[in-house]
Amino acid sequence: MCMTDVLSIAIILRFFSDPVFIPTCLMLSIVGIGFSFCVNLMFNIILTTIIFRKMMATDNKSLKHVVKSR
């Protein structure tokens, strides 16, 4: 559970008496969750590409090593 989720829940609970404020909070929390999800996805893609490239580089080195040893 993120800090933003806790914060949005606290805001919703605090302004529960105001009927107009609840949908606004819900919208903000949905937008926040979507934004964090997008950032997470981007970070995961970048991380996987870096790991994949490193793996490919090591594979190429090992293949060259095998070819040289033969």
PLY file of the C-alpha trace (Angstrom):
ply
format ascii 1.0
element vertex 70
property float x
property float y
property float z
element edge 69
property int vertex1
property int vertex2
end_header
0.00 0.00 0.00
1.46 3.31 -1.11
1.62 6.53 0.87
-0.65 8.21 -1.70
-3.35 5.56 -1.18
-3.24 6.12 2.59
-3.39 9.88 2.05
-6.39 9.69 -0.31
-8.26 7.37 2.09
-7.57 9.79 4.96
-8.86 12.73 2.87
-12.00 10.78 1.90
-12.69 9.84 5.54
-12.09 13.41 6.70
-14.49 15.01 4.19
-17.11 12.26 4.32
-19.78 14.76 5.45
-19.33 16.79 2.25
-21.12 14.90 -0.59
-19.43 16.84 -3.42
-15.90 16.17 -2.15
-16.09 12.35 -2.14
-16.23 11.86 -5.96
-13.40 14.37 -6.37
-11.24 12.38 -3.95
-12.13 9.13 -5.67
-11.23 10.62 -9.06
-7.92 11.94 -7.70
-7.08 8.57 -6.14
-7.92 6.73 -9.41
-5.71 9.17 -11.36
-2.92 8.73 -8.79
-3.14 4.93 -8.99
-3.07 5.10 -12.80
-0.05 7.43 -12.76
1.88 5.20 -10.33
1.00 2.16 -12.47
2.33 3.88 -15.61
5.56 4.88 -13.84
5.93 1.32 -12.53
5.40 -0.11 -16.03
8.00 2.25 -17.57
10.52 1.38 -14.84
9.92 -2.35 -15.34
10.36 -2.07 -19.12
13.63 -0.11 -18.73
14.92 -2.57 -16.12
14.06 -5.63 -18.23
15.72 -4.15 -21.34
18.91 -3.41 -19.38
18.96 -6.94 -17.91
18.20 -8.48 -21.32
21.00 -6.52 -23.01
23.47 -7.57 -20.31
22.38 -11.19 -20.73
22.78 -10.93 -24.51
26.25 -9.40 -24.10
27.35 -12.20 -21.75
25.88 -14.80 -24.12
27.84 -13.34 -27.04
31.06 -13.34 -25.01
30.56 -16.95 -23.94
29.75 -17.99 -27.52
32.90 -16.29 -28.81
34.88 -17.98 -26.04
33.46 -21.39 -27.06
34.28 -20.73 -30.72
37.86 -19.67 -29.84
38.43 -22.72 -27.63
37.42 -25.02 -30.50
0 1
1 2
2 3
3 4
4 5
5 6
6 7
7 8
8 9
9 10
10 11
11 12
12 13
13 14
14 15
15 16
16 17
17 18
18 19
19 20
20 21
21 22
22 23
23 24
24 25
25 26
26 27
27 28
28 29
29 30
30 31
31 32
32 33
33 34
34 35
35 36
36 37
37 38
38 39
39 40
40 41
41 42
42 43
43 44
44 45
45 46
46 47
47 48
48 49
49 50
50 51
51 52
52 53
53 54
54 55
55 56
56 57
57 58
58 59
59 60
60 61
61 62
62 63
63 64
64 65
65 66
66 67
67 68
68 69
